[in-house]
Amino acid sequence: MRTNGILSSICLCFLLTQVDALQHSKFKSIDTQHTNIIPGRFLVEYTSPGGHDNSLSDALDGFESSSKTAYFNRQKQTNIRTVDVGASSHENFLSTVLDHERTVAVYPVTYVSRPNAVSHGYYNQIDAETTERIQAHQLTQINRLHGELGLTGQGVKICIIDSGVDYNHPALGGGFGPGYKISFGQDLVGNDFDPMSKTNVMPADGTPPLDDCGKVSEKAVGHGTHVTGIIAGVDESKGFTGVAPNATIGVWRVFGCEGGSSSDIIMKAMVQAQKAGCDVINMSLGNDAPWSEQPHAAFAQELSNQGISVVVSNGNDGEAGAFTVTDPAGASDVLSVASVDNPHFLGSLFSLTSASKKIGPYSYQVAPEANAEIPDGNLVLGGSPTTFHACDIENIPKDVKGQLALVTQGPCTIVQQENRVAEAGAIGLIFVDTLEGDPVRAPYFNTTIPIATISSVSGHQLISALKNSNETMYMHFERNAFVFQSSTANTVSYFSSIGPTNELDMKPSFGAIGSNVFSTLPDYLGGWGTKSGTSMASPYIAGTVALLREAFAGQNILASVLHEKLANYAKPLDAAKDQLESPLRQGAGLIQAYDAIKEPLHVSPAKISFNDTKSLTDVYKTHSLKVSNTGTEAVQYEITSISSASISPYGHNNSQYRLISSSHEKFYSRDVSVQVDIQPSRVQLNPGESQQVVVSVQLPKEFNAKEQVMYGGYVQFRREKGDGAQVHVPYFGVLGSLYELPTMDSGALNVKDDKGHVYGQNETFHFSLSDEASAPSIGFRLSTPSRRFTIELVQEEGEKHVGYIVPTYNYAERDLSSQTMKELNPWLGTLVVDENLDSKPFTVSPGIYRIKWSALKMFGDLEKSQDWVVQTSGPIDIAA
């Protein structure tokens, strides 16, 4: 990773008066979208007081505090605390907290989106053979760790930061507290938490992290319970065994029943997990911000530095293309996890028979809230003979009594239709789902008969059969889940986010099965079901790391070494056309846990970034790998390199540098001739011996730097004698310079009037503050990310700074634009006095001005003028 500004050097300018500017290094602005920042709330990191110096604590006590002091950085003896600063207290906060000698850093609090794993179905009845196939432990060698090595996670603490857990679930121990599987943790938010509200009623300290959302929310999906089951669930009757079934589990609930959370809540959970002595922390969450300096990433990195294994989902935005890794997955030493497609998926089947025909089998899904099986029975239309819904009571046929009623979507809710056919005597509702997305659900406390949903295609076939036949139609449901073969088995899931980070660090780390994952669900969702997402792959890795920790317990092996061994022995997967998938999609590949424990070779580091062509100094062009024999016998390995598919993130000849979808025909680039040289080409190591292997890249003499092709591959260590597993070290680089890319889309930097006319450099825009119709609209778009982007108003003569039109964007994402910003569409003459989001606004005085857009180039230095891209508008004549 190449960057000229690490966490300790980030700064944000504060103009404490309208005249003097103060550049304050302690303020860590983290904004990617101003809408993500929660105004007035800050995280303060500070050192413990020496002697009787309580001045900072007293100052913090003067503001509303939403969390108590928490110990965070062991080495530096620092704490964190959340404060709520009212608008009137803004300047007081700056002067008393930022300037205090014990203050280390201040971070704005940001909104954190809820995890978006996709639910596929609810399966309470499943046999052990089916479970074994769908869990896919044989693909990752977890079955060998359980069966041959007897590893279960015993003695390892795994902590889960998520949406809570149904700890009363029999497969999760049936309770909470000492002596139970889930023995510690806390609910930090409660059911109704709204991160943007100042009136949340927070749970008391020590409140268990129970997910009991079924009675209060139709949108609750049991995310945290599903994650917990992947790690540690056990149900012998179903043949279900989590990855680390005997690990000690702690859970911190950071999401309510609906909506997102906030960064201070996430970090509070991280700190409490640290204080609880967690060995492994799983966070199946993240925001769209692949910068290592983001606070979640920086805090996660700090925990990694302390020897805690921090495992994070890589994100579910892979369809959007490259650079879609999330925060905190972007932290260098965090284990970010890609999703690999399960070879199998589950389904439930029904069929319809009459005296003369059989229809089906088709798939169905039961809404589990009714807490009852859908019964077999005769099927009849349950609503209008023309619209097929049961919203109008007078259209419900009399023959539904004792039958299954088939209905479609209508102007009323599913539950209202269910209530009406139930009153007419129906024994079940068959709902034809014509909407895309998750299976339709209904709140159980409002239903009296069970509901099954079927697809639009099968539903219309059933409607046709019922309308065109006088025969009795009998509907039979197969109760056990069926296993189906996936056409995309053992490939990276289409939704799995793609690296690298904005700073060209390789992500993800490796992959695990993340699609169609079967696990526990809360009781209000029927107890069991399947979900897809990197949210499901991440806990699989968390459990695996726990097994490695158990295997090497007492041997004083660093956690980082265990992580590298897990990456060393991962299995690279194929993309299309029999070519290896890019490391930017799969990292080191699908984990092979048994090999990571039993094989002798250890290679460090476990990944290589050759960065881009501007940075091809010796630091990035050549890498040294330390190869060590940790076994008891001498070994010999032949070392080669193998290339993977290359990625063209912008496609070919894309002058606007908009990222293209991973499904785009131009996403995978044409073959590139990148040569990787390895010296020596083989190693022979005695037990305990190490050797350096030098890996360097030779780029082609001719390439189109505008395409920014991302090449990649693997340094491969093949054992010359015996049947030992191969070691793979992934590498990637960029043919082109991110620094040279256009940071701002020059065509989008403009000033327009209300008729859409774009004013040129030599045209004067006339704007009267008393006439809103004369106000300009201000346009911009970032072509590439920028660590600092400003829009300011300057005097026409000499370009002296007057004020900021919008607060500064720090760590801004590509394609950030003015389209959704009401402050710019149009701009009514309001400025802010400094760069902070909470800055006091004022109205510009009449005069002649220009608008100035400034963006720092990728890897640019804030202090070097040549690293900035600056553009100014034509004159703007502002009258009263």
N, C-alpha and C positions, 0 to 999 in steps of 0.2 A: 504494500500500500504506500502510495506516494502522496504526501500532503505537506504543505508549508505551514499549516496551522494546526497544532494539536490542541487537545482540550484545554490545556493550561494557558493558551495564548489567545483564546477567543475573546473578543471584546465587543461591546456595544456602546455607541456614543450616547451620552445623556447631556442635553443642554439644560443645566439646572437653572439658567436664566435664559432670556431670549438673546443674550449677547454672547455669553461665554460657553464654549463646548468643553465637556469633560469626557475623555475616552476612558470608560471604566472596564477594566479587565475582569472584574469579578462577576459581571453580569453575563450569563451564558444564554444568549438568545438562541432559541431552538426552532424558530418558526419555519414551517414549510407552507402552510396556508394560515393566514391570520384567523380564519374561522375555527381553527383547531385550538387556539389559545383561549383559556378561560380567564377573562379579564380580572385583574385585582388579586389573583392568587399566585403565590410564589413558594418555591422550595428553597430553603436556606440551609446551606451546609456550613458548619462552623466548628471550630476547635473547642475542646473542653476548657472551662475556665481555670485559670491559675490563681491559686490563693483565694482571695475574697473578691475577685473581679466578676461581678454579676451584671455589669452594665449592659452587655448584649442581651442576656436573658431578660432583663427588665425591659429593654427596648422591644423585644419580641413579644413579651407579655402585654405590651400596649396595643397590639393588634389582635384581631380575632384569630384564634388558632384552631385549625381543624384536625391537627394531630399533635401528639406529644413528642417531646424530644426522643430521638432514637439513635442508638449507636450505629455507626455505619462503617467508617474506614478504620480498621484496626491499626494499621501501620501509622497513620497520621493522627489517630485519636480524634476523629471528627464525628459529628452528629448531624442529623438532618431534622428539619422541622418545617411544617407548612404554616404559612401565615396568610391571612386574608386582609388585603390592604384596600381600604375605601378610597374613592377618588380624591377626597379631600386630604387624605394622608399620604398621597403619592410622593410629594417632595420630602416629607418627613421620613418616609421609608427609605428613600435614596440616601439621605444625609446620615441617618442614624444606623442603618444596617449595612449598606454597601460599603460605607467608609470605615466601618469598625474593623480593627486589626484582627479580630478573631473570626471574621467572616471569610470563608474560603470561596464560596460561589453562591450565586442566586440564580435559580432557573424559573422561568414562567411555568405555570401548571397548564398542561394541555389535555385535550379530549383524547381518549383512547377508544377506538372502535371495538365493538363486540366481535368475538371470533365468528367467522362466517362458514363454518363447516356445513355441508349439505346432508340432510337426513334422507335416507333411502327407504326405511321401513322399520316396522316393529315386529320382532320375531320372538315370541315367548316359548314356542314349541320347536325344539331343535334337538336332534340326537347327537351323540358324541362324535360319530363319524363325520357328520356334516360340519360340526364345529371345528374339528381338526383340519378339514380342508379350507374352511374360510379363514381360520386364524393364521395359516401360512407360516407357522413357526419353523417348518422344515426349510423354507426358503432362506431364512436368516440364521439357521443353525441354533436357534434358541432351544429347539427340541433336544439337541445334543447336550447343551448346557444343563438342562433339567434332568435328562435321562442318564447321561454318562458321567457328568461331573457333579450332579446333585446340587447345583447352584440354584438358589431361590431368592436371593437378595437378603438373606438373614443378616441382621446386624447393620444394615444400611438404611439411613434416613432419606426418604424421597419426599420432597415438598412440592405441592401443586398449587399454582397461583391461577385461579380460574373462576368459574361461576358458582362454586359451591358443589356439594355432593349429597346424594341421598345415602348417608352412612347407615341408614336402617336397612338397606338392601342386604339380603342374606349373603350374596356373593362378595359384599364389601365389609363383612364382619358383623352387621346387625347392630351397631352402636358406635358411640364416640367416646374417646377418652382413654386413659391408661388401661391396658389390657385388651383393647380392641385394635383391629387392623389400622383404622384411622384414629390415631391416638392423640393428635394435637393439631393446632391451627386455630383459626378464628374467622368469624364473619365480620368484615370491615365495612359493609355497606348496607345490609338489609335488603328486603324485597323491592322497595320503592326508590332506590337511589337514583338520583338524577344529577350527573356531574356538573351541569350548568346551573343548578339551583343553589341558593344560599340558605335554604330552609330544610335541608335534609335532616331527618332524625336518625342519628347514627346508632348502631347497636352498642350495647355496653361491652366493655372489655371482657374477653373470655366467652363471648357468645359463640356457640358452635356454628360451623360453616354449612348449615343444612340448606339444601335446595328443596324448598317446599312450595315451589311456584305454581304447582298445578291448580291450586284453588284461587289464584289471583291473576293469572296471565294465560292467555291462549297462545302466546308467542314463545313461551319458554320451551327450550329444546334439550335440556339436560346435558349440556356440553361438558361440564366438569365431572359429572358422574360417568359419562362415557370415557373421558380421559383417564379417570381413576381406575376404571375396570381394565383398561388396556394395560396399565401398569401392574395392578395387583389383585384383580378379581379372581375368585375361585368358585366354581360350581361343578361339583363332581357329577351331578345328574345330567348336566349338559356337556360334560367333557371340556369345560372351559377353564383354562389356566392363564392368568396374566403373565407378563414377562418376568416380573419379580414378585411372586405371590406372597413371600414371607418378609418382604421389606416393611419397615415401619413408615407409615404414611402420615404426613401433615398436609392440611389443606387450608389455604387462605382464599376466602371468597371476596372477589374484587368487582364482580358484576352483579347487579340486581336481576330481577326477573326479566327486564327488558332494557334495551339501550346500552350505552357504553359506560366507560369508567373514566377516571382521570389519572394523570401521571403521578400525582402525589399518593393516590391510593395504591397504585401498582408498586411504587418504590417503598411505601410503608410495608407492603407485604414482603418485598424482597429483603428489607432490613430485618423484619421479624423472623423470616426464614433463616437468615444469617445468624441471628441471635439464638435461634432454636437449635443450632448445630447441624443444619441440613447438609448432607453430603451431595445430594443432587437436587436441583431445582428445575421443574418443568414449567415453561410458560408457553402455552399454545395461544399466543396473542401477538399483536403487533400493529404498528401504523406504517403508512407508506413513506418511509424516510430512510433510505440506505446510506446513512452517514454514521461513521463511528463516533462522532462527537455528540450525537443526540444523548440526552441524559439517561434514557433507559439503557442505551448501548454502553455508555460510559460506566454506569452503575453495574451493569452485568459484567463488564470487563473487570471491574474492581473485584467483584465476587469471584470471578475466574482466577484472578491473580492470587486470591486467598486460598485456592485449592478446591473451591466448590465447582462441581460440574454443572454448568448452566446450559440447559437444553431448550431451544426455542424453535417454533415452527417457522419455516422460511417464508411463508406467505402463500396466498391462493390466487395470485394475480398473473400467473404464467401466460395466460392468453394475451395479455397486454405486451408481452415481449421481454426484452432484456431490461436490466436495472430495476427489477420489481421486488427485490429483497426488502423485507420490512425491518423496522426497528423494534426490538433490540437484536434481531438476527444479524445485523451488520457489524456487531462488535467482533473484533479480530479473533478472540479465543473462545467465543461462544460457539456451541455446537448447533449450527443451523441445519434443519432437517428438511430434505425434499421428500415428496410423496412418490411412491412407486405403485403402479396398478396391481391390485390383487388378481391372481389368475382366475379367481372365482367370485361370483356374487350370488346373493340369496334372493329368492322369490317365493311367493305363495301362489298356488294355482287353484282355479275353480273350473268347473265344467257345467254345461246346461244340457239336459237330456229330455227328450219327449218320446212318444211312442215310435216316431219315425226318424228322428235325427239326433245327433249329438253335436253340440257347439263347444269349441274350446279344445284343449285347456287354454285359459287366459290367466294373466296374473291379477292379483288383487292385493289390497292393503287394508288392514283393519285399523281404524282409529282406536287406540287402546284406552281412551278415557272412559268408555262405557264399562270397562272392567268386566267384560263378559265376551265369550266367543260369539262370533256370528254363526247362527245355526243354519243347518241345511233346511231347505224348504222349497215350496212352490214360489215361483217368481211371477209377479204381476206388475203392471204399470201403476205407480203410486200417485200420479198426478194427472194433469190435463192431457187429453189424448192428442193435443196439438203442440203444446209447449213442454210437456213432460215434467213439469215441476209441480210441487205440492204447496206452493205459497198461497193458493186460493183454496180455502177449506171446501167450498162447494164443488171443486173439481176433483176431489179425492174419491176414487171409485169405492163402492161399498164392498167389493170383493177383496180388499186388502186385509181384512180381518184374518189373522192366523197365517198370513203370507209374508214373503219378503217383498218390500215395495221398492221399485226402481224409479229413481228421479234424476233429473239433471239440474244444473244451476238455474237459479231464478232470481227474482228481485228481492227475495228474503234470504235469510241466512240458512246454512245447513241445519243448524239446531232447530230453527223454527219449522223447517220441513219435517225434521225428525219428530218433533213434538206433535205435529198434526197427524202424521201417519200412525204414530204410536197411540194417539187418542182414538184413531179409527180401528185399532186392534192389530196393526202390523207387528211382526216379531223381529224385524230387522230392516235397516235401510241400506239399499245399494245405491251409492251416489256416483254418478258419471262425472268424472273430473275432467273438465275441459280447460283448466288452467295449467300453465307450466310451473315448475318449481317443486317444492317439497310436497310430500303426501298431505292431502287435506286432513286437518285435525279438527276435532270439536271438543269443547270443554266438558269433561265428564260429569261435572256436577249439574249440568243442564240437560243431560240425555238420560232416557229411560230404556232405550233399546240400543243394541250395538249397531255400529255403522261400518260398512266396508266401502272403499273407494275402488273404482275400476277406471281404466283409461277411456278416453273419448272414442277410440277406434272400436274396442270391444263393446263399449256401451251402446254405440249406435247399431252394432250387429244384433245385440240383444233386443233393443227396441224394435228393430225390423222384424225379428223372429216373433216377438210378442204381438205385434200388430197384424202380421200376415198369417197367423196360425191360430186355430181354435183348440189346439192340443195343450194339455197341461205341461208346463215347463218346470222341471225340477232342477234346482241349483245345489250342487255339491261342492263343498270346500275341502281341499286337502289341508290337514291341520299342521303337518310338519313342514318346515322350510325346505325348499329345494335348492340345490346348488347348480348354478349355470356356469359355463365356461366363458371367460372374458376374451374378446378378440384383441385386447391391448395388454395382455398379461406381460408382466416383467418389463414394462416400459415406464418412463417417467410420466406421471399423470399430467394431463393437458393443463390442469389448473395450477400446478406447482410453480411457484415463483422462480424467476431466472436471474442469475447474477450477471455481472459482478456488482459490488457496491459502487457508489458514485466515485469512490477513491481507488477503484480497481483492485480491491481485495477480493480473493476468490470466495464466493459463496454459491451454493450451499456447501456444507461440510461433507455430507453423505446422505443416503436415502434409506427409508424404511417403508413398509407397506402402509399406505395412507388412504387408499380408496376402498370402499365397501368393507370397512372394518367393523366386525361384530363385537359388541361389548355391552356393558351394563347401561341401563337408563333408569331414571327415577321411577318409582312405583306409578306415578301419575301418567307415565308414558308406557306402561306395560312391562317395565323391567328390563327389556332387552331390545336391541336394534342395531342397525348399521348406519354409519356415517362416512363421509369422505372429506378429506382436507389434510393439509400438512399438520393441522391440529391433532390428527390421529397418528401421524408418523412420528411426531415429536415425543409423545409419552412412550412409544415403543422404544425409542433410543434411550430415554431416561431410565426405563427399566433395564435395558441392556447394559448401560454404564454401571448401574447398581450391581449387576451380576459380575462385571469385571472387577469392581471394587471388592466384592466378596472374594473372588478368586485370588486376588493379590493382597488380601488383607494381611497386615503385619510385615510386609516386605519393603516398606518405605519407598514405594514407587509413586512418583508424582502423578497427580491426576492428569496432567498434560500428556504424560507418556501413555497412559491408558487410552486417552482420546486419540493419540497418534496411531497406536496399534489398531484401534478400531477402524481408523481411516486406511491404514496400510493394507489391510486384508479385505477391504470392501471389494465387491465384484462390479466392475464397469459394465453397464448395460448398453444394448444397441439402440440406435435410432433407426431411421428408415434406410433402406438400400444396404443393409448389412454393414453399416458404418457405426463405429462407437458413438454414443451420444456425447455431446459436449459436456465437459466438467462444469460448465456454467449452469447446466440443468440438473446434473446428478451429483456434483462434487466427486468424491472418490468412488461412488457407486453404492450398490445395495450391500448393507453390512453383512459380514460373515463372522458371527460372534465366537464360534468355536475356534476358528483359525486365529483370531485376534488373541486368544488366550494361550493356545498350544504351540503355535508356530514360533520359531526362535528369532526371526529377523525383526529389527526395529529400525525404521528410517525416520529421521527428523531433519528438517520439518516435513510435514505430511502433505504439503501443497506448495506450489510455486506460482508466483505471478511475475511474468516478464514485463508487466505494465504496458506502456505504449511506446511508440518510437521516439518521442521526445525525451523519454527518461532512460533510454538505453545506455546508461553508464554501466560500469562493472557491477554496481549494486543490483541492477535489475537484469542485465544481460546474462550474467553468470551467477549461479547459485551453488552452494556447497551443501551436500547432503551428508549427514553423519549416519553411517550404516553400522549397526551394532548386532552382535550375536549374543542373545540373552539365554541361549540354550546350553546344553551340557555336552554337545558334540560339535566337531568342526563342520562348517558348511561352506559350500561354493555356490555362487549365484552368477548367472550371466545377466548383463544389464543392457537393455535396449529401450527404444522409445517407439510408441505407436501413436499415430495421429487420430484425432476424433473429427467429427463433423464440425465445420466452422459456422459461425453465426454472423449474419449481416444485420445488425440491429435496426438499421434504417432502410434496408433494402438497397437497391442500386439506383444511383443518380437521384437521390432524395435530397434536394437542395435545402429543404426546410428542416431536415433532421428530426422528423417525427418518427418515433419508434413504431415499428410495424408489429402486427400480431405474430405470435409463434406459429400460427396456422397459415400464415401468408406464404405463398409459393416462393417468395424471395428471402424468407427468413434464414434458411440454410444456404450458405454461400457456396459459390463454385470452389473447386479444390484450390488450395493455396499451398505453395511449395515452401514450407517452413522447415528448416533442418535443425534438429536438436542433437548436439554433440555431447557425448558422455565419456568422461575419463576417470578411472579406467573402465573398460567394458566388462570386466568381471572382478569379483572379489572372493577371496578365500579367508574365512575368519575362524579363529579358534574360539572356544567358549570364553565369553567375557571380553572379546577383542572388538575394537571399533576401527573404522577406516572412513576417510573422506572420499566422496564421489562428487566430481565437479560436473554440473550440467549447464550448458550454455546454448543460446539460440542463435541461429544464423537466418536472417530474414531474406526474402527474395529481393533481388536488385530492383525489380519493377513491381509496383502495386498501386492501386488507386486509393490514396490516403483518405479520400472523401467518403469512401464506403465504410471505413472504420471496422473492417472485418476482424472478428474475434476468433483467432485460431486456438486450438487446444489439443490436448492429448495426454498421454500417460508415460512416465518413466516406469519401465517394467523390470522387476527382478524375478528371474526364473531360476528355480533351484536345479542345479545340474545333475544331482544324484538324488534318487528317491522320488517320492510323490508329494513333496511339500507344496503348499499353496503359494501362489505368486503374490508378490507385493506390487502395488500400483501407487505411484505418486502423481496426482493430476497436476497439469500445468495449463496456463493460458496466457495470451497476450493480445495486444491490439495493433493491427497494421494501420497506424495513423496516430495523430496526436490530439488528445482531448483539449489541450490548451489552444490548439489552432482552430477548433470548431467555433462557429459563430455563437456567441453566448446569447445575444439577443437577436430576434428576428427583426431586421431593420425595416422590413416592409410593414410590420405591425406597430412600429413606434410612430404614432401620429397624433395629430390634433384635428378633430372633425367638428363641424357645426351640426345643428339639428336636422339639416337636410342631407347629411352624409358626405358633404364636400370635405376632402382632405386638404389641409393647408400645407403648402410647401415652405421651404426655408426662407423664401423671399416674400411670402405673403404675411401680412399682419392680421392677426385675429382680434376682433373687437368684442369685448365682453363687458357688459354692464352688470354690476353686482345686484342692482335692483330689478333686473330683468332675467329671470331664470331661463327663458327661451333663448337667450343669447349665449348661454354657458357652453363651454366646449366639452366634448367627450375626449378622454385621453386613452390611447391604446398602447398595448405592449404585449409581447409574448416572449418567454425565454425558450430558446432552442435547446439549450443544455442547462444542467443544474448550475447554481451559483451559490457560493457561501455568503455572498452579500449582494443585495439588489436594492437600489433606492430610486425613488422618484421625488425630485425636489423642485422647488421654484427658486429661480435665481434672477437677479437683476439683469436687465438686458445689457447694460454696460458693465463689463468686468466680471460678470457672472458671479457676483457675490451672493452667498447663500441667504435665503429669506426664510424658508421653512420646508417641511416635508409634506407632500401632498397626501401620502399614506405612510403609516409606520414602516420602518425598514423590514424587508424580507431577509431573514438569515437562514441559510441552508435551504434555499428555495429549490423546488423541484422543476424539472423540465416541463415545458408546456404551461407553466404558470402564465395566466393571461388576465386581461382586464375585463373579459366578457361578463363575469359574474360579480364584479365589484361595483356596488352602487355609488361609491365615492367618486368614481371616475366616469360614470355614465348618467348624467354629466357631472363635471366638477364644478361646484358652486362657489369656489373661492375660499374654502376652508383649508387651513394648514394646521399641522401639529408642530409644537415647539421643539420636540426632540424625537428620537427614533423609537421610543418605547410605545407599546400598544396603549398604555394608560396615559399617554401624554395629553396635556390640556390643549384643546383646539383654539384657534383664533382665526379671524377673517383677515385676508390680505388687504393692504391699503391700495388705493388707486395708484397706477403707475404702469410702466412698460417692463415686461418680464419675459423669461423663456422657461420652458420646462426642460429639465435635465434628467435623463435616464442614465444610471450608472450600474454596471454589473461586473463583478470580479470573475475573471476567467477561471476555468477549472485548474486547480493546483496553483492558482495565483497567490501572490503575497499581498496582503492588505496594504502594506506600506509602500509598494512599488507602483508608481503611476502607470508604467507600461503594462501592468497586469490587469488593468481595468479597461473595459469597453464603455465609452461614454458617447452619448448622442444628445444634442439639444434641438429643441423645436425652433420654429420661426418666432418672431415677436408676438407677444400677446399684450394688447393694450387694454388694461382693466380700468374701467371708470366706475364711479360711485353708483 
